[in-house]
Every structure is written in structure tokens, then in C-alpha cells.
Amino acid sequence: MICDLHCHTTLSDGSLGIEDVIEQAARTGIDWLSITDHDTMASFSRADVLAERAGIKVLHGVELSAWDKDRNSKVHILCYAP
């Protein structure tokens, strides 16, 4: 089983749209994909449809922005199946 559980689309800071991410995943033989755009879950329904057509399983995910008070800096937290 080949997985990519951390990728972004143009909905956040990625360089490819949802369709292109899924097409690339299919070309490279990925079985499971999680689009984890920053602070948005807007890709879910479109990714579900396109991934099903491509024969790829989807794990919904999101990369949440948070603040680390101890280090006084922004951090990211990956969340799966929100």
C-alpha cells in the first residue's frame, strides 16, 4: 500500500489544484491520499468524487494553524478524519 498523507492544493499553499493532485497520485500508484490544506476542508467533497473515479482511497485531513506560546511561534498540527 502506497500513501501520501500530507499534500496541499491551491486552496492553501500548494501549486496544483485538486484534480491535478489526484491525477498525479494515480500516475504514481498511490493507493491512499490525504489532502491536508492549511485551515480549510473545502477540498473534501470534490476530492472524494475525483479520487473514487481514479481508484484512490481518501483520508480526510486538514493542517491546522496554531500558536506555540512557549516558543512564541506559529505551528501546524495535522488532523485526520476531522
Helices and strands as residue ranges (DSSP letters): E 3-7, H 18-27, E 32-35, H 44-54, E 57-58, E 61-68, E 73-80
